[in-house]
Amino acid sequence: MTVTNKRSLIAFLLTVVLVVSLFTVSISATDVGSTTSSGETTVVTEESSSSDETTTSEETTAKKEETTAKQEQTTKEEKEEEESTESAETKKAKEATKKALIINGIIIGVILIIAAALIIKFREKLGAFMRSVKSELKKISWTSKTQTRKSFLVVVIVAVAVALLLFIVNFAFTNGISMLTDLF
């Protein structure tokens, strides 16, 4: 097997590992929706079935107090039920997050182990490669500070000019279309 074939194989394997890790992350990502209750309370009213009965104000207030007590009891039960539902959902979300973190940790660990093995195996070639990169960087002809500033200013001016031109064209077309719709 030649050197280019080995490099191609290594690049392919690293690409596969990267794609698998990205798929794992996207699969394990959970979208925890927040559940809210409508907050509706049921009002319990008691109606007397016979019109012959006369009730005093004390009986009426006692009935009202009972009704409000029932309403408060109902709202307390609803709140407790919501809290238990939310806590169950948050527990599930936390468990899913833990699982995703474990899976991602394993994948990152495998990638690091593979990278370490490749560095150890090809350390001589890697060293030679780094030395050649360093020597090539010394050969680069870098621009001066004044030339860099001038180039930067040219880029900024051209970008602003293009932005203004696009703004004017957009404004003209928008107003032109609205004028045409007003005519017809």
Phi and psi restraints in degrees (value plus and minus 20) as a CYANA .aco file:
   2 THR   PHI    -100.9   -60.9
   2 THR   PSI     151.1   191.1
   3 VAL   PHI     -85.6   -45.6
   3 VAL   PSI     -60.2   -20.2
   4 THR   PHI     -86.8   -46.8
   4 THR   PSI     -55.9   -15.9
   5 ASN   PHI     -86.4   -46.4
   5 ASN   PSI     -59.4   -19.4
   6 LYS   PHI     -84.2   -44.2
   6 LYS   PSI     -63.3   -23.3
   7 ARG   PHI     -84.4   -44.4
   7 ARG   PSI     -60.6   -20.6
   8 SER   PHI     -84.2   -44.2
   8 SER   PSI     -61.1   -21.1
   9 LEU   PHI     -84.5   -44.5
   9 LEU   PSI     -63.5   -23.5
  10 ILE   PHI     -83.5   -43.5
  10 ILE   PSI     -64.3   -24.3
  11 ALA   PHI     -82.2   -42.2
  11 ALA   PSI     -60.0   -20.0
  12 PHE   PHI     -84.7   -44.7
  12 PHE   PSI     -64.1   -24.1
  13 LEU   PHI     -83.2   -43.2
  13 LEU   PSI     -63.0   -23.0
  14 LEU   PHI     -83.8   -43.8
  14 LEU   PSI     -56.6   -16.6
  15 THR   PHI     -85.5   -45.5
  15 THR   PSI     -62.4   -22.4
  16 VAL   PHI     -82.5   -42.5
  16 VAL   PSI     -63.5   -23.5
  17 VAL   PHI     -82.9   -42.9
  17 VAL   PSI     -61.9   -21.9
  18 LEU   PHI     -83.8   -43.8
  18 LEU   PSI     -64.9   -24.9
  19 VAL   PHI     -84.1   -44.1
  19 VAL   PSI     -62.6   -22.6
  20 VAL   PHI     -83.2   -43.2
  20 VAL   PSI     -61.4   -21.4
  21 SER   PHI     -86.4   -46.4
  21 SER   PSI     -58.2   -18.2
  22 LEU   PHI     -85.9   -45.9
  22 LEU   PSI     -61.0   -21.0
  23 PHE   PHI     -83.9   -43.9
  23 PHE   PSI     -59.5   -19.5
  24 THR   PHI     -83.8   -43.8
  24 THR   PSI     -62.7   -22.7
  25 VAL   PHI     -83.9   -43.9
  25 VAL   PSI     -63.4   -23.4
  26 SER   PHI     -89.8   -49.8
  26 SER   PSI     -52.8   -12.8
  27 ILE   PHI     -93.0   -53.0
  27 ILE   PSI     -60.0   -20.0
  28 SER   PHI    -101.5   -61.5
  28 SER   PSI     -29.5    10.5
  29 ALA   PHI     -88.4   -48.4
  29 ALA   PSI     110.4   150.4
  30 THR   PHI    -132.9   -92.9
  30 THR   PSI     120.7   160.7
  31 ASP   PHI    -125.5   -85.5
  31 ASP   PSI      80.7   120.7
  32 VAL   PHI    -108.9   -68.9
  32 VAL   PSI      91.0   131.0
  33 GLY   PHI    -102.7   -62.7
  33 GLY   PSI     122.9   162.9
  34 SER   PHI    -107.2   -67.2
  34 SER   PSI     112.9   152.9
  35 THR   PHI    -124.4   -84.4
  35 THR   PSI     110.5   150.5
  36 THR   PHI    -146.6  -106.6
  36 THR   PSI     127.1   167.1
  37 SER   PHI    -113.2   -73.2
  37 SER   PSI     139.7   179.7
  38 SER   PHI     -94.8   -54.8
  38 SER   PSI     -35.5     4.5
  39 GLY   PHI      56.3    96.3
  39 GLY   PSI      -3.1    36.9
  40 GLU   PHI     -98.9   -58.9
  40 GLU   PSI     119.8   159.8
  41 THR   PHI    -138.9   -98.9
  41 THR   PSI     124.0   164.0
  42 THR   PHI    -110.9   -70.9
  42 THR   PSI     107.2   147.2
  43 VAL   PHI    -117.0   -77.0
  43 VAL   PSI     104.3   144.3
  44 VAL   PHI    -121.5   -81.5
  44 VAL   PSI     100.6   140.6
  45 THR   PHI    -141.2  -101.2
  45 THR   PSI     123.9   163.9
  46 GLU   PHI    -130.8   -90.8
  46 GLU   PSI     108.9   148.9
  47 GLU   PHI    -131.9   -91.9
  47 GLU   PSI     122.4   162.4
  48 SER   PHI    -102.5   -62.5
  48 SER   PSI     117.6   157.6
  49 SER   PHI    -103.8   -63.8
  49 SER   PSI     -44.1    -4.1
  50 SER   PHI    -132.9   -92.9
  50 SER   PSI     119.6   159.6
  51 SER   PHI    -104.9   -64.9
  51 SER   PSI     -29.8    10.2
  52 ASP   PHI     -94.7   -54.7
  52 ASP   PSI     -45.4    -5.4
  53 GLU   PHI     -92.4   -52.4
  53 GLU   PSI     118.7   158.7
  54 THR   PHI    -132.9   -92.9
  54 THR   PSI     115.8   155.8
  55 THR   PHI    -136.7   -96.7
  55 THR   PSI     125.2   165.2
  56 THR   PHI    -110.0   -70.0
  56 THR   PSI     151.4   191.4
  57 SER   PHI     -87.1   -47.1
  57 SER   PSI     -48.9    -8.9
  58 GLU   PHI     -87.8   -47.8
  58 GLU   PSI     -62.0   -22.0
  59 GLU   PHI     -84.9   -44.9
  59 GLU   PSI     -58.3   -18.3
  60 THR   PHI     -84.7   -44.7
  60 THR   PSI     -64.7   -24.7
  61 THR   PHI     -87.3   -47.3
  61 THR   PSI     -55.2   -15.2
  62 ALA   PHI     -83.6   -43.6
  62 ALA   PSI     -61.8   -21.8
  63 LYS   PHI     -84.0   -44.0
  63 LYS   PSI     -60.6   -20.6
  64 LYS   PHI     -84.4   -44.4
  64 LYS   PSI     -60.5   -20.5
  65 GLU   PHI     -84.3   -44.3
  65 GLU   PSI     -60.3   -20.3
  66 GLU   PHI     -83.1   -43.1
  66 GLU   PSI     -61.9   -21.9
  67 THR   PHI     -83.1   -43.1
  67 THR   PSI     -65.8   -25.8
  68 THR   PHI     -86.4   -46.4
  68 THR   PSI     -55.8   -15.8
  69 ALA   PHI     -84.3   -44.3
  69 ALA   PSI     -61.0   -21.0
  70 LYS   PHI     -84.6   -44.6
  70 LYS   PSI     -60.6   -20.6
  71 GLN   PHI     -83.8   -43.8
  71 GLN   PSI     -63.9   -23.9
  72 GLU   PHI     -82.7   -42.7
  72 GLU   PSI     -60.4   -20.4
  73 GLN   PHI     -82.9   -42.9
  73 GLN   PSI     -62.9   -22.9
  74 THR   PHI     -84.0   -44.0
  74 THR   PSI     -64.7   -24.7
  75 THR   PHI     -86.9   -46.9
  75 THR   PSI     -56.4   -16.4
  76 LYS   PHI     -83.3   -43.3
  76 LYS   PSI     -63.3   -23.3
  77 GLU   PHI     -84.1   -44.1
  77 GLU   PSI     -60.8   -20.8
  78 GLU   PHI     -83.9   -43.9
  78 GLU   PSI     -61.7   -21.7
  79 LYS   PHI     -84.0   -44.0
  79 LYS   PSI     -63.0   -23.0
  80 GLU   PHI     -82.5   -42.5
  80 GLU   PSI     -59.8   -19.8
  81 GLU   PHI     -85.3   -45.3
  81 GLU   PSI     -62.2   -22.2
  82 GLU   PHI     -83.0   -43.0
  82 GLU   PSI     -63.4   -23.4
  83 GLU   PHI     -83.4   -43.4
  83 GLU   PSI     -59.8   -19.8
  84 SER   PHI     -88.5   -48.5
  84 SER   PSI     -56.6   -16.6
  85 THR   PHI     -86.7   -46.7
  85 THR   PSI     -64.9   -24.9
  86 GLU   PHI     -84.9   -44.9
  86 GLU   PSI     -60.1   -20.1
  87 SER   PHI     -86.3   -46.3
  87 SER   PSI     -55.9   -15.9
  88 ALA   PHI     -85.9   -45.9
  88 ALA   PSI     -61.0   -21.0
  89 GLU   PHI     -87.5   -47.5
  89 GLU   PSI     -60.4   -20.4
  90 THR   PHI     -87.0   -47.0
  90 THR   PSI     -54.9   -14.9
  91 LYS   PHI     -83.3   -43.3
  91 LYS   PSI     -63.1   -23.1
  92 LYS   PHI     -83.3   -43.3
  92 LYS   PSI     -61.2   -21.2
  93 ALA   PHI     -85.3   -45.3
  93 ALA   PSI     -60.5   -20.5
  94 LYS   PHI     -85.7   -45.7
  94 LYS   PSI     -59.7   -19.7
  95 GLU   PHI     -83.9   -43.9
  95 GLU   PSI     -62.2   -22.2
  96 ALA   PHI     -84.7   -44.7
  96 ALA   PSI     -58.8   -18.8
  97 THR   PHI     -85.3   -45.3
  97 THR   PSI     -61.5   -21.5
  98 LYS   PHI     -81.7   -41.7
  98 LYS   PSI     -63.7   -23.7
  99 LYS   PHI     -81.6   -41.6
  99 LYS   PSI     -63.0   -23.0
 100 ALA   PHI     -83.6   -43.6
 100 ALA   PSI     -60.8   -20.8
 101 LEU   PHI     -85.2   -45.2
 101 LEU   PSI     -59.1   -19.1
 102 ILE   PHI     -84.5   -44.5
 102 ILE   PSI     -66.4   -26.4
 103 ILE   PHI     -81.7   -41.7
 103 ILE   PSI     -65.9   -25.9
 104 ASN   PHI     -85.1   -45.1
 104 ASN   PSI     -57.1   -17.1
 105 GLY   PHI     -82.9   -42.9
 105 GLY   PSI     -62.0   -22.0
 106 ILE   PHI     -82.8   -42.8
 106 ILE   PSI     -64.6   -24.6
 107 ILE   PHI     -83.5   -43.5
 107 ILE   PSI     -64.6   -24.6
 108 ILE   PHI     -83.7   -43.7
 108 ILE   PSI     -60.0   -20.0
 109 GLY   PHI     -81.2   -41.2
 109 GLY   PSI     -63.4   -23.4
 110 VAL   PHI     -83.4   -43.4
 110 VAL   PSI     -62.4   -22.4
 111 ILE   PHI     -82.6   -42.6
 111 ILE   PSI     -63.7   -23.7
 112 LEU   PHI     -84.4   -44.4
 112 LEU   PSI     -58.5   -18.5
 113 ILE   PHI     -85.1   -45.1
 113 ILE   PSI     -63.5   -23.5
 114 ILE   PHI     -82.8   -42.8
 114 ILE   PSI     -64.0   -24.0
 115 ALA   PHI     -82.9   -42.9
 115 ALA   PSI     -62.6   -22.6
 116 ALA   PHI     -83.2   -43.2
 116 ALA   PSI     -61.3   -21.3
 117 ALA   PHI     -83.5   -43.5
 117 ALA   PSI     -61.0   -21.0
 118 LEU   PHI     -87.7   -47.7
 118 LEU   PSI     -58.6   -18.6
 119 ILE   PHI     -84.9   -44.9
 119 ILE   PSI     -62.3   -22.3
 120 ILE   PHI     -85.1   -45.1
 120 ILE   PSI     -62.8   -22.8
 121 LYS   PHI     -88.1   -48.1
 121 LYS   PSI     -59.7   -19.7
 122 PHE   PHI    -130.6   -90.6
 122 PHE   PSI      13.2    53.2
 123 ARG   PHI     -85.6   -45.6
 123 ARG   PSI     -55.9   -15.9
 124 GLU   PHI     -86.9   -46.9
 124 GLU   PSI     -66.3   -26.3
 125 LYS   PHI     -86.8   -46.8
 125 LYS   PSI     -56.2   -16.2
 126 LEU   PHI     -86.5   -46.5
 126 LEU   PSI     -60.8   -20.8
 127 GLY   PHI     -82.5   -42.5
 127 GLY   PSI     -64.5   -24.5
 128 ALA   PHI     -83.3   -43.3
 128 ALA   PSI     -59.3   -19.3
 129 PHE   PHI     -83.1   -43.1
 129 PHE   PSI     -64.1   -24.1
 130 MET   PHI     -85.3   -45.3
 130 MET   PSI     -58.7   -18.7
 131 ARG   PHI     -84.3   -44.3
 131 ARG   PSI     -60.1   -20.1
 132 SER   PHI     -88.5   -48.5
 132 SER   PSI     -55.3   -15.3
 133 VAL   PHI     -84.1   -44.1
 133 VAL   PSI     -62.7   -22.7
 134 LYS   PHI     -83.0   -43.0
 134 LYS   PSI     -63.1   -23.1
 135 SER   PHI     -87.5   -47.5
 135 SER   PSI     -55.6   -15.6
 136 GLU   PHI     -89.1   -49.1
 136 GLU   PSI     -54.9   -14.9
 137 LEU   PHI     -86.6   -46.6
 137 LEU   PSI     -50.8   -10.8
 138 LYS   PHI     -89.1   -49.1
 138 LYS   PSI     -46.4    -6.4
 139 LYS   PHI    -100.5   -60.5
 139 LYS   PSI     -31.7     8.3
 140 ILE   PHI     -90.4   -50.4
 140 ILE   PSI     117.7   157.7
 141 SER   PHI    -114.9   -74.9
 141 SER   PSI      84.3   124.3
 142 TRP   PHI    -104.3   -64.3
 142 TRP   PSI     126.9   166.9
 143 THR   PHI     -97.3   -57.3
 143 THR   PSI     139.2   179.2
 144 SER   PHI     -97.8   -57.8
 144 SER   PSI     149.1   189.1
 145 LYS   PHI     -84.3   -44.3
 145 LYS   PSI     -59.8   -19.8
 146 THR   PHI     -86.6   -46.6
 146 THR   PSI     -60.3   -20.3
 147 GLN   PHI     -85.6   -45.6
 147 GLN   PSI     -58.6   -18.6
 148 THR   PHI     -84.4   -44.4
 148 THR   PSI     -62.4   -22.4
 149 ARG   PHI     -82.6   -42.6
 149 ARG   PSI     -63.7   -23.7
 150 LYS   PHI     -82.1   -42.1
 150 LYS   PSI     -63.7   -23.7
 151 SER   PHI     -84.0   -44.0
 151 SER   PSI     -60.3   -20.3
 152 PHE   PHI     -81.2   -41.2
 152 PHE   PSI     -65.1   -25.1
 153 LEU   PHI     -82.8   -42.8
 153 LEU   PSI     -60.6   -20.6
 154 VAL   PHI     -81.6   -41.6
 154 VAL   PSI     -64.4   -24.4
 155 VAL   PHI     -83.1   -43.1
 155 VAL   PSI     -63.3   -23.3
 156 VAL   PHI     -84.7   -44.7
 156 VAL   PSI     -64.9   -24.9
 157 ILE   PHI     -82.9   -42.9
 157 ILE   PSI     -64.2   -24.2
 158 VAL   PHI     -84.6   -44.6
 158 VAL   PSI     -60.0   -20.0
 159 ALA   PHI     -84.5   -44.5
 159 ALA   PSI     -62.2   -22.2
 160 VAL   PHI     -85.6   -45.6
 160 VAL   PSI     -61.8   -21.8
 161 ALA   PHI     -82.5   -42.5
 161 ALA   PSI     -63.7   -23.7
 162 VAL   PHI     -85.8   -45.8
 162 VAL   PSI     -59.5   -19.5
 163 ALA   PHI     -82.9   -42.9
 163 ALA   PSI     -63.5   -23.5
 164 LEU   PHI     -84.4   -44.4
 164 LEU   PSI     -61.8   -21.8
 165 LEU   PHI     -81.1   -41.1
 165 LEU   PSI     -65.9   -25.9
 166 LEU   PHI     -84.3   -44.3
 166 LEU   PSI     -57.5   -17.5
 167 PHE   PHI     -82.8   -42.8
 167 PHE   PSI     -64.6   -24.6
 168 ILE   PHI     -84.5   -44.5
 168 ILE   PSI     -64.8   -24.8
 169 VAL   PHI     -83.1   -43.1
 169 VAL   PSI     -63.6   -23.6
 170 ASN   PHI     -82.7   -42.7
 170 ASN   PSI     -64.2   -24.2
 171 PHE   PHI     -82.9   -42.9
 171 PHE   PSI     -63.2   -23.2
 172 ALA   PHI     -84.4   -44.4
 172 ALA   PSI     -64.9   -24.9
 173 PHE   PHI     -86.7   -46.7
 173 PHE   PSI     -60.5   -20.5
 174 THR   PHI     -82.9   -42.9
 174 THR   PSI     -68.1   -28.1
 175 ASN   PHI     -89.2   -49.2
 175 ASN   PSI     -55.7   -15.7
 176 GLY   PHI     -83.9   -43.9
 176 GLY   PSI     -62.2   -22.2
 177 ILE   PHI     -86.9   -46.9
 177 ILE   PSI     -61.3   -21.3
 178 SER   PHI     -87.0   -47.0
 178 SER   PSI     -53.9   -13.9
 179 MET   PHI     -86.7   -46.7
 179 MET   PSI     -59.7   -19.7
 180 LEU   PHI     -85.6   -45.6
 180 LEU   PSI     -59.4   -19.4
 181 THR   PHI     -88.5   -48.5
 181 THR   PSI     -49.5    -9.5
 182 ASP   PHI     -91.2   -51.2
 182 ASP   PSI     -53.0   -13.0
 183 LEU   PHI     -88.8   -48.8
 183 LEU   PSI     -56.4   -16.4
